[in-house]
Amino acid sequence: MGRRNRTTGETVDREQCLALDAADPLRAFRDEFMLPEGVVYLVGNSLGALPRRTPERVRQAVEDEWGGQLVGGWNHSGWYTQPLTTGDRLAPLIGAGPGQVVVGNTTSIAIFQAVAAALRLRPERRVIVSDVRNFPTDHYMVQGLAGLLGGYEVRDLAEGRFDDAAVVLLSEVDYRTGARHDVPSVTARAHEAGALMIWDVCHSVGAMEVDVSGADFAVGCTYKYLNAGPGAPAFLYVNPRHHADAQNVLSGWHAHAEPFAFEAGFRPAEGIRRFAVSTPHVLSFAALEAALDVWERVPMDQVRAKSMALTSLFVDLVGDALELVSPADPAARGSQVSLRHPDGYPVMRALIDRGVHGDFRAPDILRFGFAPLYIRYADVHDAAATLLDVLDKELWKDERYATRLAVT
Ligand SMILES: *Cc1c(COP(=O)(O)O)cnc(C)c1O
């Protein structure tokens, strides 16, 4: 392939991509992941790849801890404190400090907890600002909570007004387009309006330097760029200024000051533990711990630099073949590129059949995520070449690709 590079005006060929890979300061990290042969995996923004160390850590949790220690694992293997110990390890990835992040449950549950807590901290206000284009579960959880409480207005971000809002809930990076909000300036706007700010960092954590320390709450999942595996637990950050006053409406026994006192009345724990809910998913935490072992050695500034280079290379190589839905400025997008095609579904199926794995988001978006720890410049080259081939030769018109699978 020898397309014109739109940014530099130069041609980028496979040889040059191999040279970029050889000079990549993150290149050694690829060996820490198990990836199938012949696959270019551009779905790390949906389910991250398997770290090589994870199977052994999970085996250990199953056989040595569960099998060997039985119920003693709660004490001897730290199961009971995992929501807090993994929270402390994860905190630097979002600009937080120790004792500010609790891990467990799912992002949807964490959103419910954060929005509910924020509403109780602003009892005189009745407006929740949310983004209808956000990943639907965020907006659905807001709708459910507003319905339960009654008397709340859910205002769409597009209306542009934060005045009277109790809380503003947004994603740093949009799951569909990859567009990125400027966290400090939006947080400042929310605070100036007297609202509390909740950030969802599902599509930014692990892809760039994230800093939610100015916000009131933040939530995110660990199975996308963080590579903690399918069904891995989510996290909730609560700014320390709210630790004494914020309430956790999901007041399960692990949020109690003394869970093993088995008291009749709920008394919240001090600090971030009051946002724990109940028994942690111990086996999933093992996979998260293995993923964090990798992240502790990763320079995030290099991740962001490579991410922007990878997405820019892909945009340049695809050229004008498809409409770019993501922002053209790499600084204004996350680690993904979204392209539009009216027959996006069969196009993606044809691509996957040829070893290039992206995904499709209705009605017409082709999504490609670039996880800088294991995606190489040569992979980007090959993915773009395959995409152009599928389009040029209309390979997607094969009737095999017309039927829809349950998960795309
Ligand atoms: C992936 C994602 C979720 C996932 O929610 P779960 O409750 O963990 O299934 C939520 N919000 C956003 C913005 C996401 O990207």
The ligand as an ORCA input file, in Angstrom:
! r2SCAN-3c Opt
* xyz 0 1
  C     -18.370     -0.037     28.774
  C     -19.139      1.063     29.411
  C     -20.024      0.796     30.469
  C     -20.227     -0.611     30.947
  O     -21.147     -0.719     31.976
  P     -21.278     -2.050     32.808
  O     -22.274     -1.731     33.842
  O     -19.908     -2.343     33.391
  O     -21.717     -3.142     31.895
  C     -20.695      1.868     31.028
  N     -20.513      3.133     30.583
  C     -19.672      3.409     29.574
  C     -19.499      4.831     29.124
  C     -18.975      2.393     28.954
  O     -18.156      2.667     27.940
*
